[in-house]
Amino acid sequence: MVCHFNQCPKHKFECRVPGCGANRFVRILPWFRLKPRRLNEFNSQILFQRQV
C-alpha cells in the first residue's frame, strides 16, 4: 500500500508499525499478512508490464 504522507517517515501514529519506513512511502499495515500461495494465475491480474 502506498503511503499518502508527504515525507517518510512522518512520525505519525501510522508510522509506528515495525518496518514502516524501511522502503520509502510503502505503508505497512499491522493486520495484513501476505499469503504467497494465494497469488496465482486464477486470482491475480497483471496491471502493468514494463517494456524492456
N, C-alpha and C positions, 0 to 999 in steps of 0.2 A: 504494500500500500504506500502510495506517495504521500509524504508529509506536506501539510499545507502551510507550515510556518515559513517565514522569510529568512530564517537562519537556522543552522544546525550545529549543535543543539541549541534550542531556545530556552532551556532550563525551566520549562513549564511542567505541570503535573504529568502530562502525557509523555514527556521526555525521560521520566524516571524509570521506565521499564528497562531491565537489564538488556544490554546490547543495542539500545537505541543510540544512534549517532555513529555506530561503527561504520555503516555505509550511509553517507550523507543523504538526507531527505528521503530515506526509506523508513517508514514508520513501523515499529514493532508493536504488534497487538498482543497483550499478555494472554488472551484467551484463545488465540489462533495457533494451531499446530498443523503443519503441513504433513499430509499423508501421501507420500510419493506413489503408492500403489493406486491411488485414485486418479493419477494423471495418466490417462491412456487415450488411445485414438477414438474411443467411443464417447467420452465425456469432455474432450478437450478440443479447442479450436484455435488455429493459428491466426492471430490478429494482424501480425506484421512480420514480413520476412525480408531481411536485409539483403540487398543485391551485393554480391562480392565481385 
